[in-house]
Amino acid sequence: MKNVRQYILPVLLCGMALSACEKLPLQPGYDYDKSYYDNKVNMTAMEFMKSRPELFSSMLEAIDYVDSDPAYKDIKPLYSATGYTYLLLHNTALSNLEDANSFYSKNTFPNPDPALPPNKGTSWTQYDKKKVADLLKYHILKGRWDYSNLNSTPVWVDSYLAGETNPLAKVYIYMQATREGYIFFNNYLVFPDAAYKEIRPRTPNIQATNGPIHVMNRYFVPPTQEQFDNNK
């Protein structure tokens, strides 16, 4: 009797399973809709910034601040010109006082009370226009630098600030050889200030009508001679 039960029970269970399957409707087919990540914006770098003031209001204010000086009238038109790569600085990189690495936080002023810490910046008008102009120029790269031509071999690229008086105003760029393919800026050897190390875009490879855009959460500074010589 025991042996008979061993055979009957699996047969009953199998029959129940088949019966249940017959009552279930087949899943209808669905057409596969292709989708692509579109990184193109139908506007210039300047128009892109103006379309997102919640992200770039501080950078736009910096551009207008130096544009009021005839000596720096060349900067604002660059954001509508061609032949450049734009490292657009998010408000976090410039004016966020809660971020210890923002421009306003790192470029301080003496406190009238020497017992208190230095005062952080609160307005571009507190800074010399040349200092602000140099900041903007250094974050505009000559040529096109994006996923189309970067790889894991680092390159030194001239910024708009580079020239005879600023031969070291270059940016060190490479794309990490990993699945993520992060783009790094000025991530080189001999770097005493950790705040400027491993800087990569919060949003890379946006294609404006006049050139590539990389949106940055951190601003950075030109290399020293030692940094340049040790990373050739």
C-alpha positions, 0 to 999 in steps of 0.5 A, spaced: 500 500 500 505 504 501 508 503 494 502 505 491 501 511 495 508 513 493 506 513 485 499 516 486 501 522 490 506 525 484 501 523 479 495 527 482 500 533 484 502 533 476 495 533 474 493 539 479 499 543 476 497 542 469 490 544 470 492 550 473 496 552 468 491 551 463 486 556 466 492 562 466 491 566 460 498 567 456 501 574 457 500 578 451 506 580 446 508 587 447 512 591 442 519 593 444 520 601 444 527 603 443 529 609 447 536 613 447 539 617 452 539 624 448 545 628 450 544 634 445 541 640 447 539 645 442 542 651 445 549 654 446 553 653 452 550 660 454 543 659 453 544 652 457 546 656 463 541 661 462 535 656 461 537 653 468 539 659 473 537 654 479 544 651 477 548 656 474 546 663 477 553 664 480 557 663 474 552 667 470 553 673 475 561 672 475 560 672 467 556 679 468 561 682 473 567 681 469 564 683 463 563 690 466 570 691 465 573 693 458 579 688 459 575 682 460 570 683 454 572 677 451 570 672 456 562 672 455 562 671 448 566 665 448 560 661 451 556 662 444 563 661 440 565 655 437 572 651 438 571 650 446 569 645 451 566 648 457 567 646 464 560 649 467 561 651 474 554 649 478 552 653 484 555 648 489 562 649 486 562 657 487 557 660 492 555 654 496 557 656 503 555 650 506 560 646 502 567 647 505 570 647 498 566 652 494 570 658 491 566 663 496 568 658 502 576 657 500 577 664 498 576 668 505 577 675 508 580 677 514 575 677 520 575 684 524 576 679 530 582 675 530 579 670 535 574 668 529 575 664 523 575 668 516 569 671 513 567 667 507 565 670 500 558 672 499 558 676 493 563 677 486 564 684 488 568 682 494 573 679 489 578 683 484 575 682 477 582 679 474 581 673 480 574 672 477 576 672 470 582 668 471 577 663 474 572 663 468 578 662 463 581 656 466 574 653 466 574 654 458 578 649 454 581 650 447 578 644 443 573 639 443 574 634 449 569 629 450 567 621 450 569 622 442 576 623 443 578 622 451 581 615 453 585 612 459 592 616 457 592 623 460 593 629 456 594 636 458 590 641 455 590 648 454 585 653 457 583 659 455 587 662 460 593 659 458 598 663 454 605 666 455 604 669 461 600 663 464 604 657 461 601 652 466 594 654 465 593 647 463 588 642 465 590 634 466 584 630 463 583 622 462 577 617 462 578 612 467 579 605 464 573 602 467 565 600 465 563 607 468 568 611 464 569 617 469 572 623 466 577 626 471 580 633 471 587 635 474 587 628 478 595 627 478 601 626 482 604 630 487 597 634 490 597 636 497 590 639 497 585 633 497 580 638 496 582 638 488 583 631 487 579 626 483 574 631 480 570 629 475 563 632 472 556 631 476 554 631 469 559 629 463 558 630 455 552 634 454 553 637 447 551 644 446 550 647 439 557 650 440 561 645 444 561 639 449 559 641 456 561 638 463 557 640 469 562 641 475 561 641 482 568 643 484 572 648 481 579 647 480 586 651 480 592 651 475 598 646 477 604 648 480 611 647 476 612 641 480 605 638 479 606 639 471 613 636 471 611 630 475 605 628 470 608 629 463 
